[in-house]
Amino acid sequence: MADEPVERPTFEGVDDALAVPGTRLRLFDRPEAHAGCRMGIVVATGDDVETARERGETAAERVRIADDAS
Protein backbone atom coordinates (compact mmCIF):
# COMPACT_ATOMS: atom_id res chain seq x y z
CA MET A 1 0.00 0.00 0.00
CA ALA A 2 1.05 3.52 -0.59
CA ASP A 3 1.91 5.29 2.66
CA GLU A 4 1.44 8.72 1.12
CA PRO A 5 0.28 10.17 -2.21
CA VAL A 6 2.65 9.55 -5.12
CA GLU A 7 2.18 11.23 -8.51
CA ARG A 8 4.13 8.75 -10.63
CA PRO A 9 4.59 5.52 -8.68
CA THR A 10 7.43 3.14 -9.39
CA PHE A 11 8.35 -0.02 -7.52
CA GLU A 12 11.67 -0.70 -5.82
CA GLY A 13 12.84 -3.96 -4.25
CA VAL A 14 10.98 -6.17 -6.72
CA ASP A 15 14.00 -8.43 -7.36
CA ASP A 16 14.51 -8.81 -3.60
CA ALA A 17 10.85 -9.73 -3.13
CA LEU A 18 10.95 -12.29 -5.93
CA ALA A 19 14.02 -13.89 -4.31
CA VAL A 20 11.74 -15.22 -1.55
CA PRO A 21 10.97 -18.86 -2.47
CA GLY A 22 7.42 -19.65 -3.55
CA THR A 23 6.31 -16.06 -4.13
CA ARG A 24 4.87 -14.14 -7.07
CA LEU A 25 3.99 -10.46 -7.37
CA ARG A 26 1.05 -8.82 -9.08
CA LEU A 27 1.77 -5.09 -9.37
CA PHE A 28 -0.98 -2.73 -10.48
CA ASP A 29 -0.12 -0.19 -13.17
CA ARG A 30 -1.90 2.81 -11.70
CA PRO A 31 -1.04 6.34 -12.82
CA GLU A 32 -1.17 7.66 -9.22
CA ALA A 33 -0.98 6.23 -5.72
CA HIS A 34 -3.13 7.62 -2.93
CA ALA A 35 -2.47 7.01 0.77
CA GLY A 36 -3.80 3.57 1.66
CA CYS A 37 -4.18 2.62 -2.01
CA ARG A 38 -3.35 -1.03 -2.72
CA MET A 39 -0.73 -1.11 -5.48
CA GLY A 40 -0.26 -4.85 -5.82
CA ILE A 41 -0.45 -8.22 -4.15
CA VAL A 42 1.93 -11.02 -3.21
CA VAL A 43 0.93 -14.62 -3.82
CA ALA A 44 2.91 -17.12 -1.74
CA THR A 45 2.97 -20.88 -1.34
CA GLY A 46 4.51 -23.15 1.25
CA ASP A 47 4.21 -26.56 2.85
CA ASP A 48 1.69 -25.10 5.30
CA VAL A 49 -0.31 -21.90 5.79
CA GLU A 50 2.16 -20.44 8.29
CA THR A 51 5.10 -20.84 5.89
CA ALA A 52 3.15 -19.31 3.00
CA ARG A 53 2.06 -16.38 5.19
CA GLU A 54 5.64 -15.73 6.37
CA ARG A 55 6.94 -15.84 2.81
CA GLY A 56 4.24 -13.46 1.63
CA GLU A 57 4.87 -10.98 4.42
CA THR A 58 8.63 -11.09 3.83
CA ALA A 59 8.22 -10.48 0.11
CA ALA A 60 5.71 -7.65 0.63
CA GLU A 61 8.01 -5.89 3.10
CA ARG A 62 10.75 -5.80 0.46
CA VAL A 63 8.70 -3.83 -2.09
CA ARG A 64 8.67 -0.05 -1.78
CA ILE A 65 6.70 2.55 -3.71
CA ALA A 66 8.77 5.51 -4.87
CA ASP A 67 7.90 8.64 -6.84
CA ASP A 68 9.30 8.71 -10.38
CA ALA A 69 8.45 12.39 -10.87
CA SER A 70 11.89 13.21 -12.27
Residue pairs with C-beta under 8 A, 6 or more apart in sequence:
1 36
1 37
1 38
1 39
2 9
2 33
2 34
2 35
2 36
2 37
2 39
2 65
3 35
3 65
4 35
5 32
5 33
5 34
5 35
6 32
6 33
6 65
6 66
6 67
7 32
7 67
7 69
8 31
8 32
8 67
8 68
8 69
9 30
9 32
9 33
9 39
9 65
9 66
9 67
9 68
10 65
10 66
10 67
10 68
11 27
11 39
11 40
11 63
11 64
11 65
11 66
12 63
12 64
12 65
12 66
13 62
13 63
13 64
14 25
14 27
14 63
16 62
17 23
17 25
17 42
17 59
17 60
17 62
17 63
18 24
18 25
18 59
20 44
20 55
20 58
20 59
20 62
21 55
22 44
22 45
22 46
22 52
22 55
23 42
23 43
23 44
23 45
23 55
23 56
23 59
24 42
24 43
24 44
25 40
25 41
25 42
25 43
25 59
25 63
26 40
26 41
26 42
26 43
27 39
27 40
27 63
28 38
28 39
28 40
30 37
30 39
33 39
33 65
39 65
40 63
42 56
42 59
42 60
42 63
43 56
44 52
44 53
44 55
44 56
44 59
45 52
45 55
46 52
46 53
46 54
46 55
